[in-house]
């Protein structure tokens, strides 16, 4: 987040912090010393920078883009992954453009493409489109290639479900959909139905054809069957996002003495790996690395 000297713990996800750039650089250095080399970064954007069309997302003065430049300058060997979606920058809190009370998929694509090019220019090695708009992988790949960023990868949120387990993350970013007249109150029109497993295979095939370099399932722990299914049907690497709510549940149980964190945390990550995930995004990464 912008500013300096900021280290704010997320109340609903103990041990996870909002960080200003100075603290973020220290945290990355600490993680690098443990052997962690890949980092995904999300922006907590002040309300003053938000509008209907997410124009701050590609503003050269955007603190998120400036942070990426500073990180890559200091740690050029790290792999830095972005978040591509409108919700951190939108007054509506949605991943796509809200028009006439609906998410306008086609009108969103040029915004995401421009955002992606700005992130590649800032130094991100891989883009993480988390928006779930149809056709956004192809739109970003074309825009990246046209701008000369042929080697910037795309980690597609291929199967992102309309899950109940995103709460702590939305608390951290203040990016939940607005509960106002004329604005959808949830993301069910573009995120996937938790009951639908087959759609994940269709989305995986489409994202592959559009130029994705990796496919991701989100959440992870409650969708192990989806991870396994995609792994069986693709030659691309499969990633899994062990989301904030899944981590918060385990932390709460351990802090109440109901589970042993030293045993339950590694077993949880092992189950995701066993299901077929080549890459795991988790808030427990540093804890796990320290225990190795």
NORCOR-V856337 format. One record per backbone hydrogen bond with DSSP energy under -0.5 kcal/mol. CO is the residue of the C=O (numbers start at 1). NH is the residue of the N-H. If there is no record, write none. Layout:
co = <CO,CO>
nh = <NH,NH>
This chain:
co = <3,5,6,7,8,9,10,13,16,18,20,21,22,23,24,25,26,27,28,29,30,31,31,32,37,39,43,46,47,51,51,54,55,56,59,62,63,64,65,66,67,68,69,70,71,75,78,79,79,80,80,81,83,84,84,86,86,89,90,92,95,97,97,99,102,102,103,104,104,105,105,106,108,108,109,110,111,112,113,114,115,116,117,118,119,119,120,125,126,127,127,128,128,129,133,135,136,137,138,139,140,141,142,143,144,145,148,149,151,153,154,154,154,156,156,158,159,159,160,161,165,166,167,168,169,170,170,178,180,187,187,192,193,195,197,197,198,198,199,200,201,202,203,204,205,206,207,207,208,213,214,215,216,216,217,218,220,221,223,224,225,226,227,228,229,230,230,231,237,238,238,239,240,240,241,241,241,242,243,244,245,246,247,248,249,250,251,252,253,253,254,259,260,260,261,263,264,265,266,267,268,269,270,271,272,272,273,279,280,281,282,284,285,286,287,288,289>
nh = <21,7,20,9,18,11,13,16,10,8,24,25,26,27,28,29,30,31,32,33,34,34,36,35,79,81,45,49,50,54,91,57,58,59,62,66,67,68,69,70,71,72,73,74,75,78,80,39,81,125,126,41,85,130,131,89,90,51,93,178,86,99,104,102,99,104,105,97,108,108,109,110,111,112,113,114,115,116,117,118,119,120,121,122,123,124,123,153,82,129,155,84,130,157,136,139,140,141,142,143,144,145,146,147,149,148,150,152,153,127,156,213,214,158,216,160,161,218,192,163,245,170,171,172,173,174,175,180,183,190,191,162,196,197,200,201,201,202,203,204,205,206,207,208,209,210,211,212,211,237,156,239,158,159,241,161,223,224,227,228,229,230,231,232,233,233,234,234,215,278,279,217,242,281,219,220,243,283,247,248,249,250,251,252,253,254,255,256,258,259,257,261,263,264,265,267,268,269,270,271,272,273,274,275,276,277,276,240,282,242,285,288,289,290,291,292,292>
